Amino acid sequence: MMSLAELQRRIDAGDLSADAAIAQSLEAIGAHDKTIGAFVCRNEAARAASAGPLRGIAVGIKDIIDTADFPTQMGSAIYSGWQPRADAPVVMMLKQAGATIVGKTRTTAFASVDPTATLNPRNPHHTPGGSSSGSAAAVAAGMIPLALGTQTGGSVIRPASFCGVAAIKPSFRLLPTVGVKCFSWTLDTVGLFAAGVKDLAHGLSAMTNRRELLPAAAIETPRIGIVTQDFAAAPEAAGGEALRIATSAVERAGAPVRALDLPETMAEAWRIQPTVQQFEAHQALAWEYRTHYYAMPPLLRARLDESAGTAPATYDEARGRWFARGCAGHRPIWRRRRRA
């Protein structure tokens, strides 16, 4: 993988030019992306900025974040070829720090549950995780040193763990979500992917112009906290055994592990998160759900149907038509299935 902090050090020392650093990323993308499928589109002629702490740093942007130089297609045919007129503020934060946006990384449709074609660079037979699959895979495959993703429930930290890279879901509103196709604006957060924790610190510090985010000193022995309360502890079949194995491995490596006892308000937040998420998803995707119902990705469409109390659409083979009940109080709706 490419270390952002190491690239910065070499560029600052004059051992590597900013343009050469960008060229390295473009070469790596050309060599690996045809098998990994992390990028939706990219600029093969991208050049480095002349100044800024992130000059020479190639960045991939999750394809639900607006970019003036690339289409923003949300992982959906509904937005095929759609071109925003302006960069999202978080993209401008990168550019103002000197970063070079080299392309858009693949996302699940509307950052939801329908899988992408992206492969996990660690094992192509495994998923890279969703929904920021392309960003995590691009960093893990050594194509770029930094990528942006978004998280509603786990879509930054989960693909990072699946692909073996570092990631951060910052505090709410540290990175603006204006210009991002949110799934749930109360819960959504823009996050970063990089090779290691130090790289994340350097990237986030440069974007926000906050030097206090840089690591003051190396941590000799990290302290690890885990939540084992009933509301958060995974049952053994769903990952509890994996958590125990990971805890043992950390302790054998010499890091102390302690259980965190979170307040009851956290348990309540855990319980209501799905309700908040689905309520806001219906508002955030109201236009797509109403006017492009049959073009919606099937798993997301079924989830919206279920939370709306609507029977899912079914296809009548004999009549060659889709059938959906529609909302309560509305007559059934028939529509032809589009040809593939």
Secondary structure, 3 states (H helix, E strand, C coil): CCCHHHHHHHHHHCCCCHHHHHHHHHHHHHHHHHHHCCEEEECCCCCCCCCCCCCCCEEEEECCECCCCCCCCCCCHHHCCCCCCCCCHHHHHHHHCCCEEEEEECCCHHHCCCCCCCCECCECCCCCCCCCHHHHHHHHCCCCCEEEEEECCCCCHHHHHHHCCEEECCCCCCCCCCCECCCCCCCCEEEEEECCHHHHHHHHHHHHCCHHHCCCCCCCCCCEEEECCCCCCCCHHHCHHHHHHHHHHHHHCCCCEEEECCCHHHHHHHHHHHHHHHHHHHHHCHHHHHHCHHHCCHHHHHHHHHHHCCCCCEEECCCCEEEECCCCCCCCEEEECCCC
